[in-house]
Amino acid sequence: MVEIFLIKEQKNIFFNIQYISYRFDVCEKTIYLLLKELQSLDLIKHNFRKNQLVFLSMLDYKQSKIFQSKSQEVETESKQDFSQFPARFFKDMNCIVNRIIKQDTKDFNRTFSIQDKLWKLKVSENKFIDYKGIFLEFEEVNDSQCTIRMPYTYLTNEIPPKLSHPFHKNIIKSKILKGLNAITYREDLQGGCNEKIA
């Protein structure tokens, strides 16, 4: 049909069903089933049949159910946030983030530059499930009573990967580590390499 459509360069086309049946080695019933499926997707409109000729109209692909479905998926993905994630996910991520913090404190004990102040990572006592989000908690070096929380999306400048992705936890962990590296305080850069606000 696409071949015929391109040759004729018009929406209304026709073809000989017997010829198509022989060409693709399928019965006429199969062709009609395929046409019915295409029509249900709003890709074609079956007009009528006259003898061996089948007349139909090619519809606008952008108005089809296939295109609209894909558009909705892209829109959903671009707007995705943690509010759509299940409670179990936040319990797992709470453990993963706290392991990252403990490991960083043990191996590096890094200082981070945020808004011209120096901060240390702090193991979060709050559960992510209560906030429907992932965040890292920092305490100010010169005042341990002063703490801030930095959300995942702000630290990484990215939305979370889809739960259907087989490595979504590993991706989130990797992005967190990359984000922490970006705000790590370095004396040779005179006060840190990045500025972020919680």
N, C-alpha and C positions, 0 to 999 in steps of 0.2 A: 504493500500500500504506500509506503514511504517512497519507493521507487517511482510508482505511478504518479504520486503527488508531486514529486520533484520534476518529473518530465512535463506534466501538465501545468504546473505552477498555478493551480487553483484549488479551492477547498472541496469542490464537488468532483468526485471521481467515480469511475466504475471499472469493473474487471469481470472477466469471464471465469466463473467459479469452477467450471470443468477444467479449464486450462490450468488454473492455480492448483487444483486437486492433483492433476498429473505432474505438474512441475515440482511440487513438494512432497509428492507421494503420500497424500493424506486424503481421507474421505471428505465428502462435502459436509457431513455432520460436524466433523472436527473444525472445519473452517467457520461454520456458523457459531460453534461454541466459543471460538476465539474472538469472533466479531462481537458476540454478546458480552464477553469479558471486557473488551476494549470500550464498548458502549457504556458498561457499568462504571468505568473509570472516567467517563466524560471525555474520552479521546476521540471518539467518532460518533456519528449519528447514522444509523442504518435507515436509509430512506425506503427503498423498495427493490424488488427483484423482477426482472422481466426476462422470461426464458432463462438463458444461462448467464445473463448479465446481472450483477449486483451493483446497485447504486448507493453511494453513501457520501457523507460529508466529513471532512477532517476538521476537528474542533481545535480551538486555541489551547495549546499545551499548558499555558499559564493559568487557565481556568479549570484544568483537570484536577481530579482528586489526588493524583500522584504528586503534582507540583505543590498543591496546597499542603499536603501532608509533609513534604520535605521542608517547606517554608516554616511550618509550625515547629518542626524539630529544631531547625536552626535558631528560631526565635527563642524556644524553650531553653536551648543550650546556652545562648548568649545571656539569658536572664537568670540562669541557674544560681541559686545560693544555698546556704546550708539549711535553710528553713524546710527544704524538701527532704532532708536526709533523716533516716530512722534513728531512734534512740540508741540502738546497739552500736551504730557507727561512732557516736560521740563518746561512748564508754571506751571503745578501742582507741580512738584518737587521743583521749585524755592520758591513757597509759603510754602511748607512743611519744607524745610531746614531753611528758615528764621524764621519760627515759632519755630523750635528746638533751634536756636540761641537765639532768644528773651527769650524763656522760661529758657534756661540755664543761661543766663545773669541775669535774674530776680531772679531765685531760688538759684543758686549756685555761679554765677560770678567766674567760674573756670579759672585757669591759666593752660596753656598747655606747655609741654616741647618738643620743636622741635629743633634738632641740637644744644643742649646745650644753647638755648635761651628760654626766657619765652614769651608766646603769649596769646592774648585774642581773642575770637571769634568776628567776625565782620559781621554785616548784609551786604550781598552782594548787591551792587547796579547794578551789571552786571546781565543780564538775561542769564540763562543757554542755551537758544535756540541759542544765538549768538556763543556759543562754542561747542554745541552738546555734552554736558557732565554735570555731577553733581560734584560740588566741594564746599569746605568750605573755607571761607576767614578768615585769621588771621592777626592781627596787633601786632607788637612787643610792649611789655609792656613799655619799656623805650624809644620807638620811634614810635609814632602813625602814622608817615608818611611811615614807612616801613611795607609793607603788603605782604603776600604770599597767594597763592591759593593751596589747597591740593585736588587733584582729589579723587572721591569716590573709585575708584579701588585701589588707593595707601593707602588710609585711612583704608580700610577694607580688603585689600589683596584678594578680590574676584571680579568675574565678576558679572554684574547685573543679576537678575533673568529674566526669559523670560516674555514678556508682557502677554502671555497667562496664566500665573500663576495668580489665582484670588486674591492673596495677595501680589503682587509684590511691591506695594507702602509701605505696612507695613514692608515687609522684608527689603527694602532699608532703611527705617527709623530706624529699629532695628539695622541694621549693622552700620549705622552712629553713633548711640548712643554708641554702643559697641566699635567702633573705637576711639571715643572721650574719653571714659573711659580709654582706653589703653595708651593714651598720656597725661592724666591728671597729672599735676605736684603735687608731694607729697613730702613734706619736709623730711619725715621719710625715703625716698628713696634717699635722697641727689641729688636732681636735676632732678627728674622725673623718670617715669617708662618705657619710651620708647623713641626712637629717630627716627624721620621720616623727610624726606625732601620733599618739595612741588615740 
